[in-house]
Amino acid sequence: MKNPVTDAPAAAPEEAIAHFERRLRVETDCADVHQSMAENAADFFLLDVRGPNAFARGHIPGAQNLPHAAMDAERMAEFPAESLFVVYCAGPHCNGANRAAVRLARLGLPVKEMIGGITGWQDEGFDLETGASA
């Protein structure tokens, strides 16, 4: 009987290391963002890339609302040089964070996606805040 887990052999350790290290360079998760923010160690800008109405209904405390369509060189020049941006959207069913990450990378800016988005944040039991300002 075929086993779908082992039909394809596991990668060599060196290949696995390269793969997972690459992912850590472009992704972070909700728990790590939460911990960094709770410890006032957030050395990044957390950007909620959804529209203003979705942001007002609920967003991560400390996040700034900057829809991906509004990201351009002029707008991003308002941030300190060499800033790291962490972007998120609604969750796994949304590609807004991917779109934002591409825009920022094309502008030459360092960026990571917070995997899981709002859905992941709530799944971890973390609170949202409401309102249009952050």
N, C-alpha and C positions, 0 to 999 in steps of 0.2 A: 504494500500500500504506500502511495506517495504521501510525503509529509510536506505541506506547503511552507512550513517554517524552514526546513533544512534542504529543500529541493535545490535552492541556490546556495552554494557554500558561503559561509561567513567570510567577510573581508579579512585580509591579513591585518594584524595589529597596526602596522604602519599606515595602511590605507584607512583604517577606522579612525586612527588618531587624526589624520589630515582632514577627514570628513567632519568629524565632530568639532575639531578646533575651528574649522572654517565656519561652521554654524554658530559657534559662540562669538565669532567676530561680527556677525550680522544680526544676531538675535539675542534677546534677553527675555526673561519671563516675569510674570506678574509678581511673584514672591520676591524676586531680586529688586524690582523697582520699588515695591512697597517697603522693603527693608531699608534701602538706600534713602528713601524719602523720610521714613520714620526716624532714622538716625541723623537726619540733616546732612547726609553725605552725598546727596544727589549732585553730582558734578556734570549734569546733563540737563537739557531742556526736554521736558515731556510734552509732546504735542499730540493733542486729540485732533485727528485730521477729518473728522466728520463735520457735517454742516452745523451751523449755529443752533438750529432747533434741537437736533439730537444732543448736542453739547449741553444745552440748557436743561434738558430732561434728566441728565445724569452724566457725570464725568468723574474722572479720578481727581481727588483733591491735589491741587498744585499744578494740574495740567493747564496748558494754554491751548485755546482753540485756534487752529490754523488749518483750514481745509486745504487738502492737497492741491486743488486748482489755484489757490492763491499763493502758492510757493513759487517765487521767482527771485532773481538775483537781488532786485531792489529790496524786497521784503526781508529776505534772509540776511541782508547786510545790516539790518537793525540789531542782530545778535552779535555778541562778541566773537572775534575771530577764533577759529579752531574749536568752536562749540561742538559738543556731541549732541545729536538729536536722537531721542527715542520717540518713535511714532507708534500710535495705535489707532484702531478703528473699532467697529462694532464687535468683531470677533472672527472666528474661522470662516464664516460665511461671507465675509466682506474683504475686498481687495484694496480698500482705500489706503491701508498702511503700506502695502506693496507699492502702490502708485506714488505715495509720498516719498518712500525710500528711494525709488528710482529718480524722482525729481531732485531730491537733495543730493544724491550721489552724482547726478549729472552736473550739478552746480559745484561739485568738488568738495562737498561737505560730508563729514563723518556721520553715519546714521546706523541705528539698530532698530529693528522692529520688536515691539513687545508682543510676543506671541500670545494668542488668546484674546487680546483686546478686552473690551468691556466684559464680554462673556466670561473670559478666563479670570478677570479681576473679581467678578461676583462669585464665580465658582470657588475661588480661594476664601470667600467669606469677607472680603474687604469692602468697605463702604464707598459709596459714591456721594458726591455733593451735587446739588442742583443750582440752577441759576446761570445767567448769561456771562457772568464775570468770573475770572479766575486769576 
